[in-house]
Amino acid sequence: MSSEHWYAVLIAAVVVERIAELVVSQRNVTWALGQGGAETGRGHYPPMVALHTGLLAACLLEVFAGDRPFLPVLAAPMLALVLGAQALRWWCISVLGRRWNTRVVVIPGRPLVAAGPYRWFRHPNYLAVVIEGIALPLVHTAWVTALIFTGLNAVLLLVFRIPAEERALKSASAATPRAA
């Protein structure tokens, strides 16, 4: 099997992982809304889904249509970063438990999580996304995809997603009763 086909298998595995995330997310959104959670930042969600879907499609398109070379010296560390990003993402999911989802749904009155990777990073899942957005295309030298995704993702995260999440968390934590 050629390196391009192995790369397509890797992208297919990431697609399966994303579907698993969406299943977990939908279950958690349903639970959170049932607990009085409120969703904010809906406007940026469709572009975020399109961007992440586009990343996977562009990886394949650039490799197959752009005839990108496979460089083992680049592929090995990039694959290690992709696997590390997946591990970090699922660590975030496991630490947040039912509170994790792909949308911005926060239950008022719940304290912020300060365990796991949240001890060191405010938004560790976004660190995983950034790492993966650079590393996944570069496993097979799809540098144009890595560059474009990284730029668009930076705008999405810094201008829309993180501010929306910060506002939601601040609002929800303001509803937390203070101990006497």
N, C-alpha and C positions, 0 to 999 in steps of 0.2 A: 504494500500500500504506500502511496506517495505521501510526502510530508503535507501536501495540501489536503489530502483526504484525512490524515490523522488530525490536522487542525480543524477540519469540519466536524470530526467526532468530538473534539474538545468544545467547540462552539455549541454543538448539540447537547453536550453534558451541561453546559452553562444554561442553556434554554430550559432543560429539565429542572435544574436547580431553581431558576426563576419562577417556574410554574409552582414548584413546591413552596417557595416564598409567598406567592400570591394566594395559595390555598391557606397557609398559616395566617397571612395578613387578613384575609376576608373573615376567617373565623374570629380573629381577635378584634376586628372592627365591629363585628356584630355584637360580641361580648361587651366591648367598651361602650358602645352606644346604649346597650341595655343597662349599663351601670351609670348612665347619666353623662357619658362622654359627649363632647361636641367636636365636630370636624371644622377645621379652619384651613385656609390655604388651598381651597379646591381649584382655583384658577391655574395654578402652576402644575397640577397633577397630570393632566393630559399631555402637556409638552414634556414632562419628565418621563412618562411612559414611552412617548415617541422617541425621545433621545436615547433611552436605554435599549429599546427595540432596534433603533437605527444603529447603535454601536455593534450589536451582534450581526446584523445584516451587512454593515459596512466592512466588518472584519473579513467576512467571506468574500464579498465583492472585490475588495482591494487585493486580497491574496490571489483569487482566481483570475480576475480581469486584469489586474495590475502586474501579474506574473512576478510577485514578490519572492525573493529568494528565502530559503530557510537557512538560518545561521545558527547552528547548535550553540555556539558561544553566547549568543543573545537569547536563544530560546530557553535554555536551562534556567538562568536566573529569573527570566520573566515568568516562566511557568511556576517557579517557586513563589514568586510574588503573588501570582493569581491564586495559588493554593492558600497562601497566608491570608490573603484578603477574604477568601471564602471562610476560612477558620475564624477570622475576626468577625465577619458578618454573623455567622451562626453563634458565636459567643455572645454578641449583642442580643440576638434573638432569644437565646436561652436565658440571659440575665434579666431582660425586660419581661420575659414570659408573655402573659396575655396582654400586656401593655404595648408590645411591639406590633407595628403595622407599617405598611408602605405609605399610608396617608398621614395626616396630622390630626389625630384624634386623641384628645387628652381628657382624662377624667378629673373633674375638679376635686380638690381636697386631698389628692394623693401626693405624698412627698416625692421629690426627685429621686431617681435611682442613683446610688453612689457606690455600687458594687461592680465587680468585674472591670471591664475596660473603662467604665464611667468614672472610676477612681482617678484616672489620668487624663481622659479626654472628655470634653463636653459632648461631642458628636462622633464617637468612634465608628459608627456605621458609615458615615460620610467619608471617613478616612479610608475605609475598605473600598468604597465606590471609586474614590480618586485613584487608589493604587491599581485597582482592577482596570479602570478605564485607560490607564497608561500601559499596564503590563499585558493585558489580554491581546490587544492588537500586535504588540511587539513580539509576542511568542513567534509570530511568522512575519516579522518586519513590516507590518501594516502601519507605518509611521504616520501617514496622512490621517488615517482614522484616529490614531492615538492623539494627534495634535488637535484635530477638529473637535473630537469628543471632549477632550480635556478643557478646551476653551469654552465650549458651550456649557459644559457641566459646571465650570467655575461660575459662570454668570448665573445659571439656574440656582446653584447652591447659595452663593453669596448675596444675590439680589432678591431671590424669592423664597427658597425653601428654608434656609436657616433663620432668616428674620421671621417668617411665619411661625416656625416652630418655637422660637424664643418668645414671641408674643403669646402663643398658646400656653406655653409652660409657665410664663410669668402670671398670666391670668388665672390659670388653674391653681398655682401655688398661693396666689393671693386669697383663694377661697379656703385654704387650709387653716383650720382653727389653730390658734396659738395655745401652747400649753401654759397653764397658770403657774 
